[in-house]
């Protein structure tokens, strides 16, 4: 089976897509699109794990008043880089109006990526390098292991601008990222029997 791409999508603009173009996609464009290396990446349908983890983080993360939790918005890392983390904790001052669609990396405190089968390589390799190069201090990656979430946490080591692991969390995510985090990762309470 082949899918026909809309005329605006393929082959795309000469020279590739740029970060500012994402705000001007046509109305029939998919809702969740990110830009990696000048290429548009369309998001696959989300799994229940993905949806529940986003809901859990939105509700359970309690940053100080100068920070706010946002979901499924982009961070502009450069002219051809505008990834869309699943969750971010950003400076409240960066949310300047209700038309905000993207944040600068210096305003991003934490990025969270919930992997899916099609995004594993990007979430494990490509995006962490781009986030660390941009100076984003904390990164969490969520994967599924034996039907349960596991959260890999990282902190930026500033001398080399690379992430170092700070933990692997199963069952409970307890860590400090400038504020204390203690989240029960058991998703069973959301699933009907």
PEBEL-V741357 format. One line per field, one symbol per residue. phi: phi as a letter, one per 20 degrees, with the letter a starting at -180 (. if undefined). psi: psi as a letter, one per 30 degrees, with the letter a starting at -180 (. if undefined). burial: + if it has 9 or more other C-alpha atoms within 8 Angstrom, else -. Layout:
phi=???
psi=???
burial=???
This chain:
phi=.ddeefgfecenfgnnecgffffcffgefgfdccdclmdfdeefgeefggfffffffgeefcffgecbecclddceerfdcbfcffccdcfgfeeeafegcbcegfeeebdcdefcgedgfffedffgffffgenffccccdcdclncfcdedccfeffdlcedfdrcdcnbdcbdcnbfcbcfefegfedfe
psi=kkkkklefekfllkfllleffefgllfgklejkljkhgkkjkklklleeeeeeeeeeeefkillfflkklkhllkjfafgjiljlekkklkeffiflfgkfllkeffkekkkkjllefgeeefedeeeeeeeefgkekkkkklkjhglkkkkklkkjfefhlkkkfljkkekjjlkhflkkjkjgjfeffkl.
burial=----------------+++--+----------++++-+++---------+++++--++--+-+---+++++++++++-++++++++++++++----------+++-++++++++++---+--++-+++++++++++++++++++---++++++++++---+++-----++++++------+-+-++-------
